Amino acid sequence: MYRNKQTGFLEAPTVHLLASSLVSDPELIPPDFHSRFRIISPKPEALKDEQSLKNYFLSTRVPIERIILGQEPLNQSLMKLAPHLKLVSKYGVGLNNLDTKSMETRHLKLGYSPGVNASSVALVALGLMLDVTRKLSESSRLMKNGVWKRPTGTRDLSSLTVGILGFGHIGQALARSLAPIGARVIAHDLRQKTGSRLIPPVCFCNLETLLKESDILSVHIPYHRLNHHFIGSKELKSMRKGIVLINTSRGGILDEGALLKSLQSEQVSHYASDVFEREPKPRRDLVRHPSVTATPHLSASSLEARRAMADAAFKNLTCAKSISHWRRALPPRSLS
């Protein structure tokens, strides 16, 4: 609560709820925050794209000082339409939709909880690995078509080497999930964690070794302009032939054109991805490829993950930090 300088009355601070997932499911909003904040929720169509957001910013009569964003964009042109904006709280963990350089110039604070959905995303990555190595979806499709046929060439995950590219919150959660399975786990991270005591079975290595020795490679690095197409033609060619790629990070990290060529040559035996360069309309030739398992960016959509992200987004309204703080605290290439 704060005292309005004009009326002298105590008032709850206003927050504009611009995360479509929360607008469409208001039950996720923590009950106690209704009494602590005046929550302004636009209609869902106001959040469908950047132009819709601009129209909302121009039309709202309530000054925009605090906002909660999910995957909705916040760039310099939008910030100019919100001269009173002080704070942005993030629903979720991806920051590639925020122009953090412009936020820093404006001295805006960022409410953020890295790793809030790590377990949920890691379990989807693990699920995709199990699905591909045991050909579960393929077998289910055959059964639906009346074909009783056990697949050949399946592998136990325990006999394979799983590479983890990016050993942040999600990469570590995946390693913990893999530990009881018995797979050999290797990892590469810009912040080399040689000797880490977090998960003893993990062997840290350079990128070249990771690509050459992994039977399965799971991608968990944040999207950043320096990470755009981090895995391209050169990296794909240096991988072990027949590798399985898992992506629950961001679509732009892999060059999808180069990936298609690698699938056609069977350099990559299977690509299982929850994320794509163009969402919600990914490349049809990629999604329809017989060696691709595609899901619609669902890894953080479990009830537990959505509740945790909602709780964090509202709690962070009261403990947001400067962008310079996050530049120091987060791994390299996390912010634009």
Secondary structure as UniProt FT lines:
FT   STRAND          2..3
FT   TURN            5..7
FT   STRAND          10..11
FT   STRAND          14..18
FT   HELIX           20..24
FT   HELIX           26..28
FT   TURN            31..32
FT   HELIX           33..36
FT   STRAND          38..40
FT   HELIX           44..47
FT   HELIX           50..59
FT   STRAND          66..69
FT   HELIX           76..80
FT   TURN            83..84
FT   STRAND          87..90
FT   TURN            96..97
FT   HELIX           100..105
FT   TURN            106..107
FT   STRAND          109..111
FT   TURN            114..117
FT   HELIX           118..133
FT   TURN            134..135
FT   HELIX           136..144
FT   TURN            145..146
FT   HELIX           157..159
FT   STRAND          161..165
FT   HELIX           169..178
FT   HELIX           179..181
FT   STRAND          184..188
FT   TURN            194..195
FT   TURN            200..201
FT   STRAND          202..204
FT   HELIX           207..213
FT   STRAND          216..219
FT   HELIX           225..227
FT   TURN            228..229
FT   HELIX           233..237
FT   TURN            241..242
FT   STRAND          243..247
FT   HELIX           251..253
FT   HELIX           256..264
FT   TURN            265..266
FT   STRAND          268..273
FT   HELIX           284..287
FT   TURN            290..291
FT   STRAND          292..294
FT   TURN            299..300
FT   HELIX           303..315
FT   HELIX           316..318
FT   STRAND          321..322
FT   HELIX           323..329
FT   TURN            332..333
//
